[in-house]
Amino acid sequence: MTKELNTKHKGSKFTVEHCDGALDSFEEALISVTPHNKKKSIKRAIIQLISRLADGKPMSKENFPQEGNLPKSSGKFNAFKKLPIRAYCWLSKKHPNTYFISHYTYKDKQKLDKKDIDKVQANWRKKEDSV
């Protein structure tokens, strides 16, 4: 039974929703994963992490650390980590009980890139600042 990565996942506590383009960025990030057979296990692990979060289960700091700041002192964003893939997300203040996944990236190092911060903040503005 292989679950798919869906645009929206409703759990018992939270909804986890992908921003526009996030699922495409996941597929792009997977291209760099080697060996090829590792791709299925990474996808399965990301789906499990999303399900755990949506159900309000505890998340480890190793797999779900705080990564950077959101605009306007609105808190921090987190990253799902299933090396070498990361997914950046935040808990919405505007949409009750909803986490938004900004995008996925292939990361072969620990340091947070400015381009990832910029992308999360741009997606945050679209979801949280929109009228």
C-alpha positions in Angstrom: 0.0 0.0 0.0 1.8 3.1 -1.2 0.3 6.4 -0.3 0.7 9.3 -2.7 1.9 12.8 -1.9 -1.2 14.9 -2.1 -1.8 18.6 -2.3 -3.7 18.5 1.0 -3.5 16.0 3.8 -6.1 16.3 6.6 -5.1 14.6 9.8 -6.8 14.4 13.2 -5.3 17.7 14.4 -3.9 19.6 11.4 -4.3 20.0 7.7 -1.0 20.0 5.8 -1.3 21.8 2.5 1.3 22.3 -0.3 1.8 25.7 -1.8 1.6 26.2 -5.5 4.5 24.4 -7.1 5.6 22.5 -4.0 4.8 19.1 -5.4 6.7 19.9 -8.6 9.7 21.0 -6.5 9.5 17.5 -4.7 9.8 15.7 -8.1 12.7 18.0 -9.1 14.5 17.4 -5.8 14.1 13.6 -6.3 15.9 13.7 -9.6 19.2 14.3 -7.7 18.7 11.4 -5.3 21.0 8.4 -5.9 20.8 5.4 -5.9 17.6 5.3 -7.8 16.0 2.8 -5.4 16.3 5.3 -2.6 13.7 7.6 -4.1 10.7 5.4 -3.0 11.9 5.2 0.6 12.4 9.0 0.7 8.9 9.5 -0.7 7.5 7.1 1.8 9.3 8.8 4.7 8.1 12.2 3.7 4.5 11.0 3.5 4.9 9.5 7.0 6.3 12.7 8.4 3.4 14.7 6.9 0.9 12.2 8.4 2.6 12.4 11.8 2.4 16.2 11.8 -1.2 16.2 10.6 -2.2 13.9 13.4 -0.4 16.1 16.0 2.1 13.4 16.9 5.5 14.5 18.4 8.1 15.4 15.8 11.8 15.0 16.5 14.1 17.9 16.3 16.3 15.8 13.9 13.4 15.3 11.4 11.6 18.6 12.0 13.9 21.4 13.2 13.2 25.1 13.2 15.1 26.5 10.2 14.6 30.2 9.8 12.4 33.3 10.4 9.2 34.2 8.7 8.5 37.8 7.7 7.1 40.5 10.0 8.3 38.7 13.2 5.6 36.1 12.6 7.7 33.2 14.0 9.8 30.6 12.5 9.5 28.0 9.8 10.5 24.3 10.0 11.9 21.7 7.7 10.9 18.1 7.2 14.2 16.3 6.8 14.6 13.0 5.1 18.2 13.4 3.8 18.9 14.5 1.2 15.4 16.0 0.8 14.0 18.9 2.9 10.5 20.4 2.9 10.1 23.9 4.3 6.8 24.7 6.1 5.1 26.9 8.7 2.1 26.8 10.9 -0.4 29.4 9.7 -1.8 32.1 11.9 -4.4 33.1 9.3 -5.7 29.6 8.5 -6.6 27.7 11.7 -4.8 24.4 12.3 -3.0 24.4 8.9 0.6 23.9 8.0 1.8 25.0 4.6 4.6 23.3 2.8 6.4 26.0 0.8 8.7 23.8 -1.3 11.1 20.9 -1.3 14.8 21.0 -2.1 17.7 18.6 -2.5 20.3 19.5 0.2 23.7 17.9 0.4 24.8 20.2 3.2 23.4 21.5 6.5 23.4 25.3 5.9 20.1 27.0 5.1 20.4 28.8 1.7 19.1 32.3 1.3 17.2 31.2 -1.8 15.2 28.8 0.4 14.5 31.5 3.0 13.3 33.9 0.2 11.1 31.2 -1.3 9.4 30.3 2.1 8.9 34.0 2.8 7.4 34.7 -0.6 5.0 31.7 -0.2 4.2 32.9 3.4 3.2 36.3 2.0 0.9 34.8 -0.6 -0.9 32.7 2.1 -0.8 35.0 5.1 -0.8 38.5 3.7 -3.4 37.8 0.9 -6.7 39.6 1.2 
